[in-house]
Amino acid sequence: MASYRYLVAALICFGLGGACWLGYEWLGATVDEDGWLVEEFALIPLAWVFLLLGLVAGGYHLWANKCQ
């Protein structure tokens, strides 16, 4: 029963990762007057971290249910 917490955590992490990808696409990248690229680069690795955490939590949930 406790492994359902990991399922909820996995779904939340997947949702946050998707929100980071959508936020990056929504904000977009622009070039200012000096020729510098302006973008929210931090959202890309943050999305990958949430995806990895979601995969780990989901994998643990599946493993815990299989062992019961």
N, CA, C and O atoms as a Maestro MAE file, in Angstrom:
{
 s_m_m2io_version
 :::
 2.0.0
}

f_m_ct {
 s_m_title
 :::
 protein
 m_atom[272] {
  # First column is atom index #
  i_m_mmod_type
  r_m_x_coord
  r_m_y_coord
  r_m_z_coord
  i_m_residue_number
  s_m_chain_name
  s_m_pdb_residue_name
  s_m_pdb_atom_name
  i_m_atomic_number
  :::
  1 25 0.813 -1.191 0.000 1 A "MET " " N  " 7
  2 3 0.000 0.000 0.000 1 A "MET " " CA " 6
  3 2 0.859 1.260 0.000 1 A "MET " " C  " 6
  4 15 0.484 2.277 -0.582 1 A "MET " " O  " 8
  5 25 2.009 1.182 0.654 2 A "ALA " " N  " 7
  6 3 2.876 2.365 0.730 2 A "ALA " " CA " 6
  7 2 3.512 2.688 -0.613 2 A "ALA " " C  " 6
  8 15 3.965 3.812 -0.828 2 A "ALA " " O  " 8
  9 25 3.552 1.714 -1.521 3 A "SER " " N  " 7
  10 3 4.188 1.987 -2.809 3 A "SER " " CA " 6
  11 2 3.336 2.912 -3.681 3 A "SER " " C  " 6
  12 15 3.823 3.432 -4.685 3 A "SER " " O  " 8
  13 25 2.071 3.123 -3.309 4 A "TYR " " N  " 7
  14 3 1.247 4.059 -4.073 4 A "TYR " " CA " 6
  15 2 1.717 5.491 -3.907 4 A "TYR " " C  " 6
  16 15 1.450 6.342 -4.755 4 A "TYR " " O  " 8
  17 25 2.419 5.757 -2.811 5 A "ARG " " N  " 7
  18 3 3.026 7.080 -2.654 5 A "ARG " " CA " 6
  19 2 4.033 7.330 -3.766 5 A "ARG " " C  " 6
  20 15 4.154 8.447 -4.269 5 A "ARG " " O  " 8
  21 25 4.751 6.281 -4.144 6 A "TYR " " N  " 7
  22 3 5.742 6.421 -5.208 6 A "TYR " " CA " 6
  23 2 5.074 6.604 -6.566 6 A "TYR " " C  " 6
  24 15 5.612 7.284 -7.440 6 A "TYR " " O  " 8
  25 25 3.909 6.002 -6.741 7 A "LEU " " N  " 7
  26 3 3.166 6.212 -7.984 7 A "LEU " " CA " 6
  27 2 2.704 7.665 -8.083 7 A "LEU " " C  " 6
  28 15 2.803 8.284 -9.142 7 A "LEU " " O  " 8
  29 25 2.204 8.194 -6.985 8 A "VAL " " N  " 7
  30 3 1.774 9.598 -6.969 8 A "VAL " " CA " 6
  31 2 2.970 10.513 -7.192 8 A "VAL " " C  " 6
  32 15 2.881 11.490 -7.935 8 A "VAL " " O  " 8
  33 25 4.094 10.193 -6.544 9 A "ALA " " N  " 7
  34 3 5.306 10.998 -6.733 9 A "ALA " " CA " 6
  35 2 5.773 10.945 -8.182 9 A "ALA " " C  " 6
  36 15 6.215 11.957 -8.726 9 A "ALA " " O  " 8
  37 25 5.680 9.771 -8.815 10 A "ALA " " N  " 7
  38 3 6.083 9.638 -10.213 10 A "ALA " " CA " 6
  39 2 5.189 10.477 -11.116 10 A "ALA " " C  " 6
  40 15 5.677 11.149 -12.025 10 A "ALA " " O  " 8
  41 25 3.894 10.441 -10.871 11 A "LEU " " N  " 7
  42 3 2.974 11.226 -11.697 11 A "LEU " " CA " 6
  43 2 3.198 12.721 -11.514 11 A "LEU " " C  " 6
  44 15 3.119 13.487 -12.474 11 A "LEU " " O  " 8
  45 25 3.475 13.134 -10.285 12 A "ILE " " N  " 7
  46 3 3.760 14.549 -10.038 12 A "ILE " " CA " 6
  47 2 5.044 14.962 -10.742 12 A "ILE " " C  " 6
  48 15 5.110 16.037 -11.337 12 A "ILE " " O  " 8
  49 25 6.066 14.110 -10.678 13 A "CYS " " N  " 7
  50 3 7.337 14.434 -11.340 13 A "CYS " " CA " 6
  51 2 7.171 14.504 -12.852 13 A "CYS " " C  " 6
  52 15 7.733 15.389 -13.498 13 A "CYS " " O  " 8
  53 25 6.404 13.577 -13.422 14 A "PHE " " N  " 7
  54 3 6.155 13.635 -14.862 14 A "PHE " " CA " 6
  55 2 5.402 14.910 -15.231 14 A "PHE " " C  " 6
  56 15 5.689 15.534 -16.253 14 A "PHE " " O  " 8
  57 25 4.444 15.290 -14.400 15 A "GLY " " N  " 7
  58 3 3.699 16.520 -14.649 15 A "GLY " " CA " 6
  59 2 4.585 17.754 -14.568 15 A "GLY " " C  " 6
  60 15 4.478 18.657 -15.397 15 A "GLY " " O  " 8
  61 25 5.461 17.793 -13.565 16 A "LEU " " N  " 7
  62 3 6.372 18.932 -13.437 16 A "LEU " " CA " 6
  63 2 7.373 18.985 -14.589 16 A "LEU " " C  " 6
  64 15 7.712 20.063 -15.077 16 A "LEU " " O  " 8
  65 25 7.846 17.809 -15.020 17 A "GLY " " N  " 7
  66 3 8.748 17.777 -16.168 17 A "GLY " " CA " 6
  67 2 8.072 18.276 -17.432 17 A "GLY " " C  " 6
  68 15 8.656 19.039 -18.201 17 A "GLY " " O  " 8
  69 25 6.829 17.838 -17.641 18 A "GLY " " N  " 7
  70 3 6.074 18.326 -18.791 18 A "GLY " " CA " 6
  71 2 5.812 19.818 -18.712 18 A "GLY " " C  " 6
  72 15 5.841 20.517 -19.725 18 A "GLY " " O  " 8
  73 25 5.554 20.305 -17.500 19 A "ALA " " N  " 7
  74 3 5.334 21.741 -17.321 19 A "ALA " " CA " 6
  75 2 6.601 22.527 -17.635 19 A "ALA " " C  " 6
  76 15 6.531 23.628 -18.181 19 A "ALA " " O  " 8
  77 25 7.759 21.966 -17.292 20 A "CYS " " N  " 7
  78 3 9.025 22.645 -17.623 20 A "CYS " " CA " 6
  79 2 9.223 22.715 -19.130 20 A "CYS " " C  " 6
  80 15 9.637 23.750 -19.653 20 A "CYS " " O  " 8
  81 25 8.931 21.616 -19.837 21 A "TRP " " N  " 7
  82 3 9.064 21.625 -21.297 21 A "TRP " " CA " 6
  83 2 8.098 22.620 -21.927 21 A "TRP " " C  " 6
  84 15 8.468 23.377 -22.824 21 A "TRP " " O  " 8
  85 25 6.861 22.609 -21.450 22 A "LEU " " N  " 7
  86 3 5.876 23.547 -22.001 22 A "LEU " " CA " 6
  87 2 6.236 24.992 -21.676 22 A "LEU " " C  " 6
  88 15 6.053 25.884 -22.505 22 A "LEU " " O  " 8
  89 25 6.746 25.218 -20.479 23 A "GLY " " N  " 7
  90 3 7.168 26.567 -20.107 23 A "GLY " " CA " 6
  91 2 8.314 27.062 -20.962 23 A "GLY " " C  " 6
  92 15 8.354 28.232 -21.341 23 A "GLY " " O  " 8
  93 25 9.248 26.173 -21.268 24 A "TYR " " N  " 7
  94 3 10.368 26.552 -22.132 24 A "TYR " " CA " 6
  95 2 9.870 26.899 -23.531 24 A "TYR " " C  " 6
  96 15 10.309 27.885 -24.125 24 A "TYR " " O  " 8
  97 25 8.961 26.094 -24.051 25 A "GLU " " N  " 7
  98 3 8.410 26.371 -25.382 25 A "GLU " " CA " 6
  99 2 7.571 27.644 -25.380 25 A "GLU " " C  " 6
  100 15 7.596 28.409 -26.344 25 A "GLU " " O  " 8
  101 25 6.837 27.868 -24.313 26 A "TRP " " N  " 7
  102 3 5.967 29.037 -24.238 26 A "TRP " " CA " 6
  103 2 6.775 30.325 -24.133 26 A "TRP " " C  " 6
  104 15 6.445 31.325 -24.770 26 A "TRP " " O  " 8
  105 25 7.851 30.297 -23.315 27 A "LEU " " N  " 7
  106 3 8.676 31.491 -23.157 27 A "LEU " " CA " 6
  107 2 9.508 31.772 -24.404 27 A "LEU " " C  " 6
  108 15 9.725 32.927 -24.769 27 A "LEU " " O  " 8
  109 25 9.969 30.713 -25.047 28 A "GLY " " N  " 7
  110 3 10.726 30.873 -26.281 28 A "GLY " " CA " 6
  111 2 12.103 31.466 -26.071 28 A "GLY " " C  " 6
  112 15 12.515 31.743 -24.945 28 A "GLY " " O  " 8
  113 25 12.798 31.653 -27.160 29 A "ALA " " N  " 7
  114 3 14.131 32.241 -27.148 29 A "ALA " " CA " 6
  115 2 14.122 33.467 -28.052 29 A "ALA " " C  " 6
  116 15 13.551 33.448 -29.143 29 A "ALA " " O  " 8
  117 25 14.755 34.520 -27.588 30 A "THR " " N  " 7
  118 3 14.829 35.752 -28.366 30 A "THR " " CA " 6
  119 2 16.274 36.220 -28.427 30 A "THR " " C  " 6
  120 15 17.110 35.797 -27.629 30 A "THR " " O  " 8
  121 25 16.554 37.083 -29.369 31 A "VAL " " N  " 7
  122 3 17.866 37.700 -29.498 31 A "VAL " " CA " 6
  123 2 17.693 39.186 -29.209 31 A "VAL " " C  " 6
  124 15 16.879 39.861 -29.841 31 A "VAL " " O  " 8
  125 25 18.476 39.693 -28.236 32 A "ASP " " N  " 7
  126 3 18.324 41.111 -27.889 32 A "ASP " " CA " 6
  127 2 19.099 41.996 -28.863 32 A "ASP " " C  " 6
  128 15 19.638 41.506 -29.854 32 A "ASP " " O  " 8
  129 25 19.155 43.301 -28.582 33 A "GLU " " N  " 7
  130 3 19.774 44.258 -29.509 33 A "GLU " " CA " 6
  131 2 21.270 44.025 -29.696 33 A "GLU " " C  " 6
  132 15 21.821 44.327 -30.754 33 A "GLU " " O  " 8
  133 25 21.930 43.485 -28.663 34 A "ASP " " N  " 7
  134 3 23.373 43.260 -28.740 34 A "ASP " " CA " 6
  135 2 23.731 41.936 -29.394 34 A "ASP " " C  " 6
  136 15 24.913 41.641 -29.568 34 A "ASP " " O  " 8
  137 25 22.751 41.138 -29.757 35 A "GLY " " N  " 7
  138 3 23.017 39.863 -30.403 35 A "GLY " " CA " 6
  139 2 23.126 38.695 -29.439 35 A "GLY " " C  " 6
  140 15 23.557 37.612 -29.835 35 A "GLY " " O  " 8
  141 25 22.750 38.887 -28.198 36 A "TRP " " N  " 7
  142 3 22.805 37.816 -27.199 36 A "TRP " " CA " 6
  143 2 21.514 37.006 -27.237 36 A "TRP " " C  " 6
  144 15 20.421 37.557 -27.367 36 A "TRP " " O  " 8
  145 25 21.661 35.696 -27.121 37 A "LEU " " N  " 7
  146 3 20.504 34.812 -27.068 37 A "LEU " " CA " 6
  147 2 19.940 34.828 -25.647 37 A "LEU " " C  " 6
  148 15 20.664 34.590 -24.680 37 A "LEU " " O  " 8
  149 25 18.659 35.106 -25.533 38 A "VAL " " N  " 7
  150 3 17.991 35.165 -24.232 38 A "VAL " " CA " 6
  151 2 16.976 34.028 -24.187 38 A "VAL " " C  " 6
  152 15 16.008 34.017 -24.946 38 A "VAL " " O  " 8
  153 25 17.209 33.069 -23.285 39 A "GLU " " N  " 7
  154 3 16.291 31.944 -23.140 39 A "GLU " " CA " 6
  155 2 16.335 31.440 -21.704 39 A "GLU " " C  " 6
  156 15 17.281 31.714 -20.966 39 A "GLU " " O  " 8
  157 25 15.313 30.711 -21.322 40 A "GLU " " N  " 7
  158 3 15.246 30.116 -19.988 40 A "GLU " " CA " 6
  159 2 15.854 28.718 -20.051 40 A "GLU " " C  " 6
  160 15 15.136 27.718 -20.049 40 A "GLU " " O  " 8
  161 25 17.195 28.660 -20.108 41 A "PHE " " N  " 7
  162 3 17.872 27.383 -20.286 41 A "PHE " " CA " 6
  163 2 17.701 26.470 -19.082 41 A "PHE " " C  " 6
  164 15 17.749 25.250 -19.239 41 A "PHE " " O  " 8
  165 25 17.506 27.011 -17.897 42 A "ALA " " N  " 7
  166 3 17.407 26.194 -16.684 42 A "ALA " " CA " 6
  167 2 16.216 25.241 -16.724 42 A "ALA " " C  " 6
  168 15 16.219 24.232 -16.020 42 A "ALA " " O  " 8
  169 25 15.209 25.535 -17.524 43 A "LEU " " N  " 7
  170 3 14.039 24.664 -17.588 43 A "LEU " " CA " 6
  171 2 14.340 23.338 -18.283 43 A "LEU " " C  " 6
  172 15 13.672 22.342 -18.007 43 A "LEU " " O  " 8
  173 25 15.324 23.304 -19.172 44 A "ILE " " N  " 7
  174 3 15.637 22.065 -19.893 44 A "ILE " " CA " 6
  175 2 16.225 21.010 -18.954 44 A "ILE " " C  " 6
  176 15 15.672 19.913 -18.875 44 A "ILE " " O  " 8
  177 25 17.336 21.292 -18.230 45 A "PRO " " N  " 7
  178 3 17.846 20.259 -17.322 45 A "PRO " " CA " 6
  179 2 16.890 19.952 -16.174 45 A "PRO " " C  " 6
  180 15 16.859 18.825 -15.679 45 A "PRO " " O  " 8
  181 25 16.115 20.939 -15.752 46 A "LEU " " N  " 7
  182 3 15.138 20.698 -14.696 46 A "LEU " " CA " 6
  183 2 14.076 19.706 -15.165 46 A "LEU " " C  " 6
  184 15 13.639 18.854 -14.392 46 A "LEU " " O  " 8
  185 25 13.663 19.812 -16.416 47 A "ALA " " N  " 7
  186 3 12.694 18.862 -16.969 47 A "ALA " " CA " 6
  187 2 13.281 17.458 -17.013 47 A "ALA " " C  " 6
  188 15 12.585 16.490 -16.707 47 A "ALA " " O  " 8
  189 25 14.554 17.333 -17.390 48 A "TRP " " N  " 7
  190 3 15.197 16.015 -17.415 48 A "TRP " " CA " 6
  191 2 15.335 15.420 -16.018 48 A "TRP " " C  " 6
  192 15 15.190 14.210 -15.843 48 A "TRP " " O  " 8
  193 25 15.613 16.257 -15.029 49 A "VAL " " N  " 7
  194 3 15.718 15.772 -13.645 49 A "VAL " " CA " 6
  195 2 14.367 15.249 -13.172 49 A "VAL " " C  " 6
  196 15 14.295 14.180 -12.565 49 A "VAL " " O  " 8
  197 25 13.295 15.991 -13.444 50 A "PHE " " N  " 7
  198 3 11.965 15.525 -13.051 50 A "PHE " " CA " 6
  199 2 11.590 14.244 -13.786 50 A "PHE " " C  " 6
  200 15 10.956 13.365 -13.203 50 A "PHE " " O  " 8
  201 25 11.969 14.123 -15.047 51 A "LEU " " N  " 7
  202 3 11.699 12.903 -15.797 51 A "LEU " " CA " 6
  203 2 12.439 11.720 -15.182 51 A "LEU " " C  " 6
  204 15 11.863 10.643 -15.030 51 A "LEU " " O  " 8
  205 25 13.696 11.907 -14.830 52 A "LEU " " N  " 7
  206 3 14.477 10.836 -14.208 52 A "LEU " " CA " 6
  207 2 13.885 10.445 -12.857 52 A "LEU " " C  " 6
  208 15 13.763 9.257 -12.558 52 A "LEU " " O  " 8
  209 25 13.519 11.425 -12.042 53 A "LEU " " N  " 7
  210 3 12.909 11.125 -10.745 53 A "LEU " " CA " 6
  211 2 11.584 10.385 -10.912 53 A "LEU " " C  " 6
  212 15 11.275 9.478 -10.139 53 A "LEU " " O  " 8
  213 25 10.811 10.767 -11.909 54 A "GLY " " N  " 7
  214 3 9.554 10.075 -12.176 54 A "GLY " " CA " 6
  215 2 9.775 8.637 -12.606 54 A "GLY " " C  " 6
  216 15 9.031 7.743 -12.203 54 A "GLY " " O  " 8
  217 25 10.798 8.408 -13.425 55 A "LEU " " N  " 7
  218 3 11.107 7.041 -13.849 55 A "LEU " " CA " 6
  219 2 11.575 6.186 -12.681 55 A "LEU " " C  " 6
  220 15 11.194 5.020 -12.575 55 A "LEU " " O  " 8
  221 25 12.393 6.751 -11.809 56 A "VAL " " N  " 7
  222 3 12.874 6.006 -10.641 56 A "VAL " " CA " 6
  223 2 11.714 5.683 -9.703 56 A "VAL " " C  " 6
  224 15 11.587 4.547 -9.246 56 A "VAL " " O  " 8
  225 25 10.878 6.660 -9.416 57 A "ALA " " N  " 7
  226 3 9.743 6.431 -8.517 57 A "ALA " " CA " 6
  227 2 8.745 5.448 -9.128 57 A "ALA " " C  " 6
  228 15 8.222 4.584 -8.423 57 A "ALA " " O  " 8
  229 25 8.478 5.569 -10.417 58 A "GLY " " N  " 7
  230 3 7.575 4.633 -11.081 58 A "GLY " " CA " 6
  231 2 8.148 3.228 -11.144 58 A "GLY " " C  " 6
  232 15 7.422 2.249 -10.974 58 A "GLY " " O  " 8
  233 25 9.450 3.125 -11.388 59 A "GLY " " N  " 7
  234 3 10.101 1.818 -11.384 59 A "GLY " " CA " 6
  235 2 10.058 1.159 -10.023 59 A "GLY " " C  " 6
  236 15 9.839 -0.048 -9.921 59 A "GLY " " O  " 8
  237 25 10.266 1.947 -8.968 60 A "TYR " " N  " 7
  238 3 10.174 1.389 -7.620 60 A "TYR " " CA " 6
  239 2 8.753 0.937 -7.318 60 A "TYR " " C  " 6
  240 15 8.552 -0.102 -6.689 60 A "TYR " " O  " 8
  241 25 7.780 1.697 -7.756 61 A "HIS " " N  " 7
  242 3 6.383 1.303 -7.546 61 A "HIS " " CA " 6
  243 2 6.098 -0.037 -8.226 61 A "HIS " " C  " 6
  244 15 5.482 -0.917 -7.626 61 A "HIS " " O  " 8
  245 25 6.539 -0.195 -9.463 62 A "LEU " " N  " 7
  246 3 6.323 -1.462 -10.168 62 A "LEU " " CA " 6
  247 2 7.069 -2.606 -9.501 62 A "LEU " " C  " 6
  248 15 6.536 -3.709 -9.386 62 A "LEU " " O  " 8
  249 25 8.294 -2.355 -9.061 63 A "TRP " " N  " 7
  250 3 9.093 -3.387 -8.403 63 A "TRP " " CA " 6
  251 2 8.472 -3.790 -7.073 63 A "TRP " " C  " 6
  252 15 8.430 -4.977 -6.748 63 A "TRP " " O  " 8
  253 25 7.986 -2.817 -6.295 64 A "ALA " " N  " 7
  254 3 7.387 -3.115 -4.994 64 A "ALA " " CA " 6
  255 2 6.094 -3.911 -5.158 64 A "ALA " " C  " 6
  256 15 5.814 -4.795 -4.349 64 A "ALA " " O  " 8
  257 25 5.306 -3.616 -6.184 65 A "ASN " " N  " 7
  258 3 4.076 -4.382 -6.412 65 A "ASN " " CA " 6
  259 2 4.375 -5.792 -6.886 65 A "ASN " " C  " 6
  260 15 3.630 -6.720 -6.572 65 A "ASN " " O  " 8
  261 25 5.451 -5.966 -7.636 66 A "LYS " " N  " 7
  262 3 5.810 -7.294 -8.133 66 A "LYS " " CA " 6
  263 2 6.301 -8.188 -7.001 66 A "LYS " " C  " 6
  264 15 6.069 -9.397 -7.019 66 A "LYS " " O  " 8
  265 25 6.972 -7.603 -6.023 67 A "CYS " " N  " 7
  266 3 7.529 -8.379 -4.913 67 A "CYS " " CA " 6
  267 2 6.485 -8.750 -3.864 67 A "CYS " " C  " 6
  268 15 6.763 -9.594 -3.011 67 A "CYS " " O  " 8
  269 25 5.315 -8.162 -3.896 68 A "GLN " " N  " 7
  270 3 4.295 -8.472 -2.874 68 A "GLN " " CA " 6
  271 2 3.585 -9.745 -3.175 68 A "GLN " " C  " 6
  272 15 2.701 -10.152 -2.421 68 A "GLN " " O  " 8
  :::
 }
 m_bond[271] {
  # First column is bond index #
  i_m_from
  i_m_to
  i_m_order
  :::
  1 1 2 1
  2 2 3 1
  3 3 4 2
  4 3 5 1
  5 5 6 1
  6 6 7 1
  7 7 8 2
  8 7 9 1
  9 9 10 1
  10 10 11 1
  11 11 12 2
  12 11 13 1
  13 13 14 1
  14 14 15 1
  15 15 16 2
  16 15 17 1
  17 17 18 1
  18 18 19 1
  19 19 20 2
  20 19 21 1
  21 21 22 1
  22 22 23 1
  23 23 24 2
  24 23 25 1
  25 25 26 1
  26 26 27 1
  27 27 28 2
  28 27 29 1
  29 29 30 1
  30 30 31 1
  31 31 32 2
  32 31 33 1
  33 33 34 1
  34 34 35 1
  35 35 36 2
  36 35 37 1
  37 37 38 1
  38 38 39 1
  39 39 40 2
  40 39 41 1
  41 41 42 1
  42 42 43 1
  43 43 44 2
  44 43 45 1
  45 45 46 1
  46 46 47 1
  47 47 48 2
  48 47 49 1
  49 49 50 1
  50 50 51 1
  51 51 52 2
  52 51 53 1
  53 53 54 1
  54 54 55 1
  55 55 56 2
  56 55 57 1
  57 57 58 1
  58 58 59 1
  59 59 60 2
  60 59 61 1
  61 61 62 1
  62 62 63 1
  63 63 64 2
  64 63 65 1
  65 65 66 1
  66 66 67 1
  67 67 68 2
  68 67 69 1
  69 69 70 1
  70 70 71 1
  71 71 72 2
  72 71 73 1
  73 73 74 1
  74 74 75 1
  75 75 76 2
  76 75 77 1
  77 77 78 1
  78 78 79 1
  79 79 80 2
  80 79 81 1
  81 81 82 1
  82 82 83 1
  83 83 84 2
  84 83 85 1
  85 85 86 1
  86 86 87 1
  87 87 88 2
  88 87 89 1
  89 89 90 1
  90 90 91 1
  91 91 92 2
  92 91 93 1
  93 93 94 1
  94 94 95 1
  95 95 96 2
  96 95 97 1
  97 97 98 1
  98 98 99 1
  99 99 100 2
  100 99 101 1
  101 101 102 1
  102 102 103 1
  103 103 104 2
  104 103 105 1
  105 105 106 1
  106 106 107 1
  107 107 108 2
  108 107 109 1
  109 109 110 1
  110 110 111 1
  111 111 112 2
  112 111 113 1
  113 113 114 1
  114 114 115 1
  115 115 116 2
  116 115 117 1
  117 117 118 1
  118 118 119 1
  119 119 120 2
  120 119 121 1
  121 121 122 1
  122 122 123 1
  123 123 124 2
  124 123 125 1
  125 125 126 1
  126 126 127 1
  127 127 128 2
  128 127 129 1
  129 129 130 1
  130 130 131 1
  131 131 132 2
  132 131 133 1
  133 133 134 1
  134 134 135 1
  135 135 136 2
  136 135 137 1
  137 137 138 1
  138 138 139 1
  139 139 140 2
  140 139 141 1
  141 141 142 1
  142 142 143 1
  143 143 144 2
  144 143 145 1
  145 145 146 1
  146 146 147 1
  147 147 148 2
  148 147 149 1
  149 149 150 1
  150 150 151 1
  151 151 152 2
  152 151 153 1
  153 153 154 1
  154 154 155 1
  155 155 156 2
  156 155 157 1
  157 157 158 1
  158 158 159 1
  159 159 160 2
  160 159 161 1
  161 161 162 1
  162 162 163 1
  163 163 164 2
  164 163 165 1
  165 165 166 1
  166 166 167 1
  167 167 168 2
  168 167 169 1
  169 169 170 1
  170 170 171 1
  171 171 172 2
  172 171 173 1
  173 173 174 1
  174 174 175 1
  175 175 176 2
  176 175 177 1
  177 177 178 1
  178 178 179 1
  179 179 180 2
  180 179 181 1
  181 181 182 1
  182 182 183 1
  183 183 184 2
  184 183 185 1
  185 185 186 1
  186 186 187 1
  187 187 188 2
  188 187 189 1
  189 189 190 1
  190 190 191 1
  191 191 192 2
  192 191 193 1
  193 193 194 1
  194 194 195 1
  195 195 196 2
  196 195 197 1
  197 197 198 1
  198 198 199 1
  199 199 200 2
  200 199 201 1
  201 201 202 1
  202 202 203 1
  203 203 204 2
  204 203 205 1
  205 205 206 1
  206 206 207 1
  207 207 208 2
  208 207 209 1
  209 209 210 1
  210 210 211 1
  211 211 212 2
  212 211 213 1
  213 213 214 1
  214 214 215 1
  215 215 216 2
  216 215 217 1
  217 217 218 1
  218 218 219 1
  219 219 220 2
  220 219 221 1
  221 221 222 1
  222 222 223 1
  223 223 224 2
  224 223 225 1
  225 225 226 1
  226 226 227 1
  227 227 228 2
  228 227 229 1
  229 229 230 1
  230 230 231 1
  231 231 232 2
  232 231 233 1
  233 233 234 1
  234 234 235 1
  235 235 236 2
  236 235 237 1
  237 237 238 1
  238 238 239 1
  239 239 240 2
  240 239 241 1
  241 241 242 1
  242 242 243 1
  243 243 244 2
  244 243 245 1
  245 245 246 1
  246 246 247 1
  247 247 248 2
  248 247 249 1
  249 249 250 1
  250 250 251 1
  251 251 252 2
  252 251 253 1
  253 253 254 1
  254 254 255 1
  255 255 256 2
  256 255 257 1
  257 257 258 1
  258 258 259 1
  259 259 260 2
  260 259 261 1
  261 261 262 1
  262 262 263 1
  263 263 264 2
  264 263 265 1
  265 265 266 1
  266 266 267 1
  267 267 268 2
  268 267 269 1
  269 269 270 1
  270 270 271 1
  271 271 272 2
  :::
 }
}
